[in-house]
Amino acid sequence: MLESISDKNKHIAIGAALGIFFTLSTTAIVLATRGISSDPNRNSHSTSRRDNRRRSLINFSNDKLISSSPKADRSSSICDGVAGLIGNTPMMRIKSLSEATGCEILAKAEFLNPGGSTKDRVALSMINTAERDHILTPGNGSTIFEGTVGSTGISLAMMAKARGYNAWIVMPDDVALEKSQLLEKLGAHVEKVRPVSIVDKNQFVNLAKTRAQNFGKDEDGSESSNSQKTGFFADQFENLANFEAHFTTTGPEIYKQTGGNVDAIVMGAGTGGTLAGVAKYLKGLLPNLRVYLADPQGSGLFNKVKYNIMYSPTEKEGRRKRHQVDTVVEGVGINRLTRNFAMSEGLVDDAIRVTDQEAIDMARYLVHNEGLFIGSSSAVNCVSAVRIARELGPGHTIVTLLCDSGHRHLTKFWNDDYLTAQGLEVKDVVDSLDFIQ
């Protein structure tokens, strides 16, 4: 029995000795691998170097992670529906125009709105205002009516679908074909009419108003039993929700993006809401700012600003080729004073008239030099910006808008055969600004 106990103790002692041996051996191996000496000073230095290396690797990894992480910007935020994509468009420096003039020529890329133009802001504002005033109720099947040459109709059709409405768009039958095609794909009812004077009851804006007034009525003119549905005439020319859209969004965005460093702004006017809203906002903060109207040939606004007379040379007997404005440019220019344009009274310092040939050449110049494929009203704005830069001299900052792209102008403004038939010259490449008079 005693021998058995003695043997057990012997085994325990041997096991303990082996455990201590292996523990010490493992520690020695680890320390040797890490290069730690029995010298306490060396251990201290080695530990310090090791810690520095570890911190360096951590910092390097963090720097790489930070540099490769996406920056917080418009594209990384989540918006609620298509309305959340409207506005906050980027501001770009047009390099070739800036270098040619010695000025900073900046352009707000409104064609990047989801509906493809600055009119998205107007459509959203008009619908929001109608809903706020209980004229429209989302999802009840009401119909939005508008008379338009294209862009406002497209924006309204987009927002109508987003809010549960129908859209009925009345437009001249001579606008670019792709505009009506796009409207139809957005689910709008498109009614094309012959271009006539605003005094004609069948003029596209007047007819849209009539359609809205008669919506929901029986043939005898009495109200239909389905009274929940409303026919809403958006009325972009006279509805001040147009002006308010640019006073509350476009103007503040320009100020923020430029830091208030703006000497002049220039843009065309159709309804006049963009020009009036932006000018009203910016001039309140920048009293020395110069505001210019960019006007295509055939429009009377140039003379209204310059001489306070609404008149275009094409108004002479026998010279007018078409209503509403005698130009290949679509979207800007008008021969009457709208309520929205009237909001710019006292704010517009000067006006610049741009010929169709200049607009065509500018569009092709920007494709060749910038890769920018712009629409006709954007081309008018850019010609005017260069004129202003030459007038003010180097060192100034001029801001304009790129209202829409060339994609909705393929069958007219970007159609060589059409332009040639209008007596205009189409050049394969435009590589200088000598075409600007």
C-alpha positions in Angstrom: 0.0 0.0 0.0 2.8 2.4 0.9 4.6 1.5 -2.2 1.5 2.3 -4.2 1.3 5.7 -2.7 4.9 6.3 -3.2 4.6 5.4 -6.9 1.6 7.8 -7.3 3.6 10.7 -5.8 6.5 9.8 -8.0 4.2 10.1 -11.1 2.8 13.4 -9.9 6.2 14.8 -9.4 7.3 13.7 -12.8 4.2 15.2 -14.4 4.7 18.5 -12.7 8.3 18.7 -13.7 7.4 18.0 -17.4 4.6 20.7 -17.3 7.1 23.3 -16.0 9.6 22.3 -18.6 7.2 22.6 -21.5 5.9 25.9 -20.2 9.3 27.5 -19.9 10.3 26.1 -23.3 7.3 27.5 -25.0 7.8 31.0 -23.4 11.5 30.9 -24.4 10.6 30.1 -28.0 8.0 32.9 -28.2 10.4 35.4 -26.7 13.2 34.3 -29.0 10.9 34.7 -32.0 10.0 38.2 -30.9 13.6 39.0 -30.4 13.3 39.8 -26.7 16.6 39.5 -24.8 17.1 38.9 -21.2 18.6 42.4 -21.1 15.9 44.6 -19.6 17.0 47.7 -21.5 16.9 45.8 -24.8 13.5 44.4 -23.9 12.3 48.0 -23.4 13.7 49.2 -26.7 12.4 46.2 -28.6 8.9 46.5 -27.1 8.9 50.2 -28.0 9.9 49.5 -31.6 7.3 46.7 -31.8 4.6 49.0 -30.5 5.6 51.7 -33.0 5.4 49.3 -35.8 2.0 48.1 -34.7 0.7 51.6 -34.4 2.2 52.5 -37.9 0.4 49.5 -39.4 -2.9 50.4 -37.7 -2.6 54.0 -38.8 -1.7 52.9 -42.4 -4.7 50.6 -42.5 -7.1 53.3 -41.1 -5.7 55.9 -43.6 -6.3 53.5 -46.5 -9.8 52.7 -45.1 -10.7 56.4 -44.8 -9.3 57.3 -48.2 -11.2 54.5 -49.9 -14.5 55.1 -48.0 -17.2 56.9 -50.0 -17.6 60.6 -49.1 -21.0 61.7 -47.7 -22.7 63.4 -50.5 -26.0 63.6 -52.4 -25.5 60.3 -54.0 -24.9 58.4 -50.7 -28.0 59.7 -48.9 -31.4 58.0 -49.2 -34.3 60.0 -50.4 -38.0 59.2 -50.3 -39.2 58.7 -53.9 -38.6 60.6 -57.1 -39.4 64.0 -55.5 -36.3 63.6 -53.2 -34.1 63.6 -56.3 -35.2 67.0 -57.4 -32.8 69.9 -56.8 -29.3 70.2 -55.3 -27.9 69.8 -58.8 -24.1 70.2 -59.1 -22.3 73.3 -60.3 -19.7 72.8 -62.9 -16.9 75.0 -64.3 -17.0 75.1 -68.1 -13.3 74.8 -68.6 -13.1 75.8 -72.3 -15.3 78.9 -71.9 -13.5 80.0 -68.7 -10.0 79.7 -70.2 -11.1 81.5 -73.4 -12.5 84.5 -71.5 -10.3 84.7 -68.4 -13.5 84.5 -66.3 -14.9 81.7 -64.2 -18.0 80.6 -66.2 -20.0 78.3 -64.0 -23.1 76.3 -65.0 -25.6 74.6 -62.8 -26.4 71.2 -64.2 -30.2 71.2 -64.1 -30.4 68.5 -66.7 -29.4 66.1 -63.9 -32.8 66.4 -62.2 -34.8 63.1 -62.5 -37.1 64.5 -65.2 -34.1 65.9 -67.1 -34.7 69.6 -66.7 -35.0 72.5 -64.3 -38.8 72.3 -64.7 -38.8 69.4 -62.2 -38.6 72.1 -59.5 -41.6 73.9 -60.9 -43.7 70.8 -61.3 -43.1 69.8 -57.7 -43.7 73.2 -56.3 -47.0 73.6 -58.2 -48.3 70.2 -57.1 -47.2 70.8 -53.5 -49.0 74.1 -53.5 -52.2 72.6 -54.9 -52.1 69.9 -52.3 -51.5 72.3 -49.5 -54.5 74.4 -50.7 -56.6 71.3 -50.9 -57.1 71.6 -54.7 -55.5 68.2 -55.3 -55.6 65.1 -53.1 -53.0 62.5 -53.7 -54.2 59.2 -55.1 -57.8 60.2 -55.9 -57.5 60.1 -59.7 -57.5 63.8 -60.4 -56.0 65.1 -63.6 -53.3 67.8 -64.0 -53.6 69.8 -67.2 -50.9 72.0 -68.7 -50.0 73.8 -71.9 -46.3 73.4 -72.6 -43.7 73.0 -75.3 -42.3 70.0 -73.5 -40.2 70.2 -70.4 -42.8 71.3 -67.9 -45.2 68.7 -69.2 -42.6 65.9 -68.8 -41.9 67.0 -65.3 -45.6 67.2 -64.4 -46.2 63.8 -66.0 -43.4 62.3 -63.9 -44.7 63.8 -60.6 -48.3 63.0 -61.5 -47.4 59.3 -61.6 -45.5 59.6 -58.3 -48.4 61.2 -56.5 -51.3 59.2 -58.0 -52.7 61.7 -60.6 -53.2 61.7 -64.3 -51.6 64.2 -66.7 -53.1 65.8 -69.8 -50.6 67.8 -71.8 -51.5 70.2 -74.6 -48.6 71.2 -76.8 -47.9 72.7 -80.3 -47.6 70.1 -83.0 -44.2 71.4 -84.2 -42.1 70.8 -81.2 -39.4 68.1 -81.1 -41.1 64.7 -81.6 -39.2 63.0 -78.8 -40.9 65.3 -76.2 -44.4 63.9 -77.0 -43.0 60.4 -77.2 -41.5 60.7 -73.7 -44.7 62.2 -72.4 -46.7 59.2 -73.7 -44.2 56.8 -72.1 -44.8 58.6 -68.8 -48.5 57.8 -69.1 -49.7 61.3 -70.1 -52.5 62.0 -72.5 -50.9 64.2 -75.2 -53.0 66.6 -77.2 -51.2 68.3 -80.1 -52.6 71.5 -81.6 -51.6 73.9 -84.4 -49.4 76.8 -83.2 -51.5 79.9 -83.0 -51.4 83.3 -81.2 -52.2 83.5 -77.5 -55.3 85.5 -78.4 -56.8 82.3 -80.0 -58.9 80.2 -77.7 -57.3 77.1 -79.2 -53.7 78.2 -78.4 -52.1 75.4 -76.4 -52.1 77.1 -73.0 -55.7 78.4 -73.4 -56.9 75.0 -74.5 -55.3 73.3 -71.5 -57.1 75.7 -69.2 -60.4 75.0 -70.9 -59.9 71.2 -70.7 -59.3 71.6 -66.9 -62.4 73.7 -66.4 -64.5 71.2 -68.3 -63.0 68.1 -66.5 -65.6 66.1 -64.6 -68.6 67.9 -66.1 -71.3 66.2 -68.1 -72.1 67.1 -71.7 -74.6 69.7 -70.6 -72.0 71.4 -68.4 -73.3 70.2 -65.1 -71.0 68.7 -62.4 -70.5 65.0 -62.6 -71.5 62.8 -59.7 -67.9 61.8 -59.3 -66.9 65.1 -57.6 -63.8 63.9 -55.8 -61.8 64.0 -59.0 -60.4 67.5 -59.9 -59.2 69.0 -63.1 -56.2 71.1 -62.0 -54.7 73.6 -64.5 -51.1 74.0 -63.4 -50.7 77.3 -65.3 -46.9 77.5 -65.2 -46.8 80.9 -66.8 -49.0 82.6 -64.2 -48.7 80.3 -61.2 -46.3 82.0 -58.7 -45.4 78.6 -57.3 -43.0 78.6 -60.3 -41.2 81.7 -59.0 -41.3 80.4 -55.4 -39.6 77.1 -56.5 -36.5 79.0 -57.7 -36.6 81.6 -54.9 -36.5 78.9 -52.2 -34.2 76.3 -53.9 -32.3 77.3 -57.0 -31.2 80.7 -55.7 -30.0 79.4 -52.3 -28.2 76.5 -53.9 -26.3 78.9 -56.2 -25.3 81.1 -53.3 -24.1 78.1 -51.3 -22.2 76.5 -54.1 -20.3 79.7 -55.0 -19.9 80.9 -51.5 -21.6 84.1 -52.7 -18.7 84.8 -55.1 -20.8 85.7 -58.1 -20.5 88.8 -60.3 -23.2 88.1 -62.8 -26.0 85.6 -63.5 -27.6 85.0 -66.9 -30.5 82.8 -68.1 -33.3 82.8 -70.5 -37.0 83.1 -69.7 -40.1 81.4 -71.0 -42.4 81.6 -68.0 -39.8 83.9 -66.3 -40.0 82.0 -63.0 -36.4 80.9 -63.0 -34.9 84.3 -63.8 -37.2 86.1 -61.3 -36.8 83.6 -58.4 -33.0 83.4 -58.7 -32.6 87.1 -59.2 -34.9 88.0 -56.3 -33.0 85.7 -53.9 -29.4 86.5 -54.9 -29.9 90.3 -55.2 -31.1 90.4 -51.7 -27.7 89.1 -50.6 -25.5 90.5 -53.3 -26.6 94.0 -54.1 -23.8 94.5 -56.7 -24.8 91.4 -58.6 -25.6 92.0 -62.3 -28.6 90.0 -63.7 -28.9 89.4 -67.5 -31.7 88.0 -69.6 -30.6 85.7 -72.4 -33.2 85.9 -75.1 -33.4 84.0 -78.5 -34.3 85.7 -81.7 -38.0 86.2 -82.2 -38.7 86.9 -78.5 -40.0 90.2 -77.3 -38.4 90.1 -73.8 -35.1 91.5 -75.0 -36.8 94.8 -76.0 -38.9 94.7 -72.8 -35.8 94.7 -70.7 -33.8 97.1 -72.8 -36.5 99.6 -73.8 -39.6 98.6 -71.8 -41.4 97.7 -75.0 -42.6 94.1 -75.6 -41.6 93.8 -79.3 -39.7 91.6 -81.6 -38.4 92.6 -85.1 -40.2 89.5 -86.5 -43.5 91.1 -85.5 -43.3 93.2 -88.6 -46.0 92.4 -91.2 -45.1 89.4 -93.3 -41.9 88.4 -91.4 -43.3 86.0 -88.8 -42.8 82.4 -89.7 -44.4 80.7 -86.7 -46.1 81.3 -83.3 -45.2 81.5 -80.4 -41.6 82.6 -81.0 -39.8 82.7 -84.3 -36.8 80.6 -83.5 -35.5 77.0 -83.6 -34.8 77.3 -79.9 -37.4 75.7 -77.6 -38.2 76.4 -74.0 -37.3 80.1 -73.8 -38.5 83.3 -75.4 -42.0 84.7 -75.4 -44.0 87.7 -76.7 -46.1 88.5 -73.7 -45.5 89.5 -70.1 -46.3 86.7 -67.6 -47.0 87.1 -63.9 -43.8 85.2 -63.1 -41.6 87.3 -65.3 -43.2 90.4 -63.7 -41.7 89.3 -60.4 -38.3 90.2 -61.9 -39.2 93.9 -62.3 -36.3 96.1 -61.3 -34.0 93.2 -60.9 -32.8 92.5 -64.5 -29.9 94.9 -65.4 -29.6 94.1 -69.1 -30.5 91.7 -71.9 -28.6 89.8 -74.6 -30.1 88.6 -77.8 -28.7 85.3 -79.2 -29.2 84.2 -82.8 -30.2 80.7 -83.8 -26.8 80.3 -85.6 -24.9 81.3 -82.4 -26.9 78.8 -80.3 -26.3 76.0 -82.8 -22.6 76.7 -83.0 -22.3 76.9 -79.2 -24.0 73.5 -78.7 -21.5 71.9 -81.2 -18.6 73.8 -79.7 -19.4 72.4 -76.2 -19.7 68.8 -77.6 -16.3 69.1 -79.3 -14.5 70.8 -76.4 -16.3 69.6 -73.2 -18.2 66.5 -74.2 -21.3 68.4 -73.1 -24.5 67.5 -75.0 -26.9 70.4 -74.3 -30.3 71.5 -75.4 -31.1 74.8 -77.2 -32.0 77.0 -74.2 -28.7 75.9 -72.5 -26.8 76.9 -75.6 -28.5 80.4 -75.6 -27.4 80.7 -71.9 -23.8 79.8 -72.7 -23.5 82.2 -75.6 -24.7 85.0 -73.3 -22.3 84.0 -70.6 -19.4 84.4 -73.0 -20.7 87.8 -74.1 -20.9 89.0 -70.5 -17.4 87.7 -69.7 -16.0 89.7 -72.6 -18.0 92.8 -71.4 -16.9 92.5 -67.7 -13.3 91.5 -68.5 -11.1 88.8 -66.9 -11.4 87.8 -63.3 -15.1 87.8 -62.9 -17.5 84.9 -62.0 -20.5 84.3 -64.2 -23.2 81.7 -63.4 -25.7 80.3 -65.8 -27.9 77.2 -66.1 -27.8 74.1 -68.3 -31.5 73.7 -68.4 -31.7 70.4 -70.2 -29.7 68.1 -72.4 -29.7 67.5 -76.1 -31.6 64.2 -75.8 -35.0 65.9 -76.1 -33.9 68.0 -79.1 -32.7 65.3 -81.5 -35.3 65.8 -84.2 -35.0 69.6 -84.4 -32.1 71.5 -82.7 -29.7 68.6 -83.3 -31.2 67.5 -86.6 -28.9 68.7 -89.4 -31.4 68.3 -92.2 -34.0 70.3 -90.3 -31.6 73.1 -89.5 -30.4 73.3 -93.1 -34.0 73.6 -94.3 -34.3 76.6 -91.9 -31.4 78.3 -93.7 -28.9 77.6 -91.0 -25.4 76.4 -91.4 -24.4 73.2 -89.7 -20.7 72.7 -89.1 -19.1 69.3 -88.3 -16.7 70.8 -85.8 -16.7 74.1 -84.0 -13.4 74.6 -82.3 -13.3 78.4 -81.5 -15.7 81.1 -80.2 -15.3 83.3 -83.2 -19.0 82.7 -84.1 -20.2 84.8 -81.2 -20.9 88.3 -82.5 
